[in-house]
Amino acid sequence: MTVVEYPDAIHLAREVEPILELDPANNTHSLSALKRIFEHGAQHDERFYAVVEAGDRVVGCAVRVDSKNLFLSVMSHAAAELLAAHLAIEQIELAGVVGRRDTVMSFVERYGRDYETHANLMLYRLEGQPQFGPAPGMSRIATQLHFDQVLAWYAAFEREVGMIAVPTPLNRRVERRIADEQVVLWMDHGEPVSMACCNGLPANSARVGPVYTPPRLRGRGFAQAVTAAASLHVQRDRARTVFLFTDALNPASNRCYQRIGYQYLSDHLHLLFTGDPGTS
């Protein structure tokens, strides 16, 4: 096996799309990263890698995104080790690594840097029609009229979960999501009480998140209702397999999504490297 670096996302996608589509659930990090770069361009030194066997058969890929976190596709232990060794030798700067737990652990065992856990994630897939639950109200798609509210909630969510900083300002990211009709609000008595974002991805897949309800409004079923609404909305153009991630350490959110109809698939990790970051 060998590691190949591609000049841009288009070249990488051409080679790796077939393997990503074999497991869109556990490759959702890579699919999401590639889609975002296709739509908005690579402007912050993103880098693109594939692990290739003899005969030019791709067996794994990785995308270093704008935050210098490496998004790993599913790959074998040997492929992850080879990729880690290559990036270490080339002194490619990485802030962290994201992917399915076994793949991430294979990578960091060989990469040779200390790390800490930023997030333990559980991946879920929607089975059947989403269940809204008993919360009063109705859903609506956020528009520019809701920009200030969505921006404030997005900022609150990122503070609450300790989101990794990215170069693109939050207001621009929120503007894009509203313009692309990716933000669903739950309205009670005409006022927004919760939001869920959603994003259609390649391989007839989609992902819901983030989901945010202000603390004073939690425990009333609004998160379940808005997540169910977003799960339907993201399939408005065609049927998609819908995924979402939860914090493994938050039992309330896991119970909420299970009530909707989401079923657990696998564990994922986001690790951050500590110590000497090397050079890029």
Number of C-alpha atoms within 10 A of each C-alpha: 16 14 20 16 15 15 12 17 21 14 12 21 21 9 17 21 16 12 19 23 17 12 13 23 25 24 22 28 22 26 24 19 19 24 18 15 17 14 8 9 13 16 11 14 12 19 20 23 22 25 22 19 14 8 7 11 14 21 19 23 30 27 26 25 23 19 17 20 22 27 27 27 29 29 22 15 14 14 24 29 20 20 26 22 19 17 16 17 10 12 13 17 17 20 18 23 25 24 26 25 20 17 23 26 18 20 24 20 14 17 19 12 14 13 15 11 11 18 19 17 21 21 21 24 21 21 14 9 12 21 17 19 16 11 16 14 16 16 20 16 18 23 18 12 9 14 15 12 14 27 17 13 18 21 15 15 17 15 11 10 11 11 12 13 11 13 9 12 9 16 16 11 13 21 16 14 18 21 13 13 17 22 29 28 29 28 19 15 9 9 10 21 20 26 31 26 26 28 22 22 21 16 18 14 22 25 26 21 19 17 24 24 22 13 7 8 12 13 13 14 17 28 28 28 29 30 32 26 24 31 29 16 21 26 18 11 8 9 12 20 19 26 25 25 22 23 16 16 12 11 10 11 17 19 12 18 24 18 16 21 18 24 18 18 13 16 18 24 21 20 24 19 19 12 8 9 14 12 9 11
